[in-house]
């Protein structure tokens, strides 16, 4: 089971990770985007982090919905609506819940990723955050089918997301600002896939906390 405290730890850890990696995400985005992904993710999750103390007694659905609204209003560019939609869709699966089972978490991730796909109109191979989210979801599902506990399922998801992000390097971008570069987008790691992988890794790490 994942409890409210671990969801709050995930969000706090995500904010810390984006702050630490702000320069790296900006460098990635400078190569094929608007050079603002690091700043945007740091700003958005810093605002999320500032709200966590007021959410300790809330259910997971309410927490995730609050995150969604905060990100949509504070992250610029395409990332705000996309990450906001991820958390908004995910929140609907966790309404009233203070803990999540293996199946609950799979449903949460599945709905979140479906929201990103719908909003961004992206598919695997388009060199976007979907190239991290989709493998994560698949790996989680496989682990769940094999009877693994939630921590092992999330570890598998995080590793798959990180691998997926690395595998965007040779791809040609088909969505967003990077798509304007055509062939020149090859050879660069996608910043959105990278930040998505960081998010799943933070979730996996939080699942290991009591």
RARA-V890497 format. One line per field, one symbol per residue. burial: b if it has 9 or more other C-alpha atoms within 8 Angstrom, else e. Layout:
# RARA-V890497
burial->???
This chain:
# RARA-V890497
burial->ebbbebbbbbbbbbbebbbebbeebbbbbbebbebbbbbbbbbbbbbbbeebeeebeebbbbbbbebbbbbbebbeeebbbbbbbbbbbbbebbbebbbbbbebbbbbbbbbbbbbbebeebebebbbbbbbbbbbbbbbbebbeeebebbbbbbbbbbbbbbbbbbbbbbbbbbebbbebbeebbebbbbbbbbbbbbbbbbbbbbeee
